[in-house]
Amino acid sequence: MKKLFSSLPFRLILGIVVGVLLGQVFTESIMKVVVTLQYIMGQLITFCVPLIIIGFIAPSITKLGRNASRLLGVAIVIAYVSSICAALASTGAGYALIPHLSIETEVAGLRDLPAVVFELNIPQIMPVMSALVLSVLVGLAATWTKSQKTCDLLAEFQNIVLDIVSKIIIPVLPFYIAATFCNLSYEGMITHQLPAFLQIILIVMAGHYIWLAVLYLLAGLYSGKNPWEVLRHYGPAYLTAVGTMSSAATLAVALDCARKSKVLRKDMVSFGIPLFANIHLCGSVLTEVFFCMTISKILYGTLPSFGTMILFCLLLGIFAIGAPGVPGGTVMASLGLITGVLGFDDAGTALMLAIFALQDSFGTACNVTGDGALTLMLTGYAEKHGLKDEHLQSPVL
């Protein structure tokens, strides 16, 4: 039982259920307290967004820079292209499917939430886009100048931010999400939109399998090898990823699965699998894009504009490279994009965190399984360009 309550998905589901039930019975006076607590927790999460961006992006750039090579550059490019293409495909599916889902945008019959009792404003230390530009510039400059002290400092700062996320933000999330769903239940939004939530989860899971099929097909065509000889070994890694919701925690199993393949070069496995576990998050990106579009339709009545979604997808690919391979890493790293580019408010952010967390295990499984296809591409590239088969030291990200 203790292990069950320590599981983040269980706590989030419990928070959703409790929030929905309480929202049906709470009076207006109690809801004032709930709304105020949600506001304060939202302020705390929003304050941490620039810290998360700097802590994730800048150290990742320095670590990649120290191990720069042609093969590393190829790996980063194909991981980024895979992520943004998955995001763009998800965007296209969103525009095609979401208008036809049973999403009610009318607010007739919904109750108004009471006002916040008091506002505890916690301003961010800097705007989201400033944090992104600062992260990129500092990371690149530290690499160019070979400033070891700065690189070490950024690595330590990343550890600090990860602790903030794991010891403050993650424990707060179930309560924040419970308060959010309590508000939605009190308004009547949940009963209106429950069918839509179930539909989008099934659609996103189908999208994962379609994208994996595309990746393995392209890898087979490029390398000239049978992609099934890679994919058929990935069952244990897929199931492990579903259970752990973490690419990092699944790494050992993924390496074992990839090494069983007869068509993957062993040096490419040792190099590619650990690297892609940190920078290739196609399933998570695909999930996040579709969920963001759906939530925008549910809460704000319209889908984001095409130009806004293109910008969101291109930037999300960068954030995915810098996101940690831990549960919820992608959505936590990209909170700034969700609020800054898409303009989500506290309710939209909380709903995104909740739905993404419920689906995160399958997104992670898609990420891990897709790493095998990208490693097959690396094998094909190495053979086509005459790179010797030797054990490559994989970067520690």
ABEGO torsion letter per residue (X at the ends): XAAAAABAAAAAAAAAAAAAAAAAABBAAAAAAAAAAAAAAAAAAAAAAAAAAAAAAAAAAAAAAAABBAAAAAAAAAAAAAAAAAAAAAAAAAAAAAAABBBBABABGBBBBBBBABBBBBBBABBAAAAAAAAAAAAAAAAAAGBAAAAAAAAAAAAAAAAAAAAAAAAAAAAAAAAAAAAAAAAGAAAAAAAAAAAAAAAAAAAAAAAAAAAAAAAAAAAGBBAAAAAAAAAAAAAAAAAAGBAAAAAAAAAAAAAABAABBAAAAAAAAAAAAAABBAAAAAAAAAAAAAAAAAAAGBBBBAAAAAAAAAAAAAAAAABBBBBGAAAAAAAAAAAAAAGBBAAAAAAAAAAAAAAAAAAAAAAAAAAAAAAAAAAAAAAAAGBBBBBBBBBBX
